[in-house]
């Protein structure tokens, strides 16, 4: 390649280099932004699923407490806990809107309503003084309904955990891809710098050669004048 060709190439690459770097950086930032939003959303969904799992267990614990205490002294704590679970189910319905998570949530809501319906029977029996019947309900059919709820809540939490892991992996892949592209652009920029240095060296060498040629030409002209 001629010096002029090298110079033109270096100029073009010097212009395109920053543009390419900017484009790659913006693309990488956009990808990372999208993946980060997915990670945040999946983390929130996982937190909701885990809270549902906790509240199911907490509610059942307070139900057992008021049923076995006999006087219903813990009934208020059970009502608050079941209210918190109902509110969390409402929040989950706004978040889990499609696919397997929506089906699991529908199943959990149906199990919860069935659980609460039977709880009313157990509570009325306790108020009527039939604590033995209350205990039989809590240890029999109500326990089975709690176990069904707990299993569904656990499945929902596990599903959200898998989704969170997948989004974390996608974020890491996007970050690694952006890093590789930036490294490639940096290497390209390094090659441009090398080309510029080589071109500058060639231009300087050519200028020195021309300057030496001019001096030689003038010296020869001077010698010819003296000889004549």
Secondary structure, DSSP 8 states (H G I E B T S, - for coil): --HHHHHHHHHHHHHHHHHHHHHHHHHHHHHHHHHHHHHHHHHHHHHHHHHHHHHHHHHHHHHHHHHHHSS-TTHHHHHHHHHHHHHHHHHHHHH--SHHHHHHHHHHHHHHHHHHHHHHHHHHHHHTT-HHHHHHHHHTHHHHHHHHHHHHHHHHHHHHHHHHHHHHHHHHHHHHHHHHHHHHHHHHHHHHHHHHHHHHHHHHHHHHHHHHHHHHHHHHHHHHHHH-
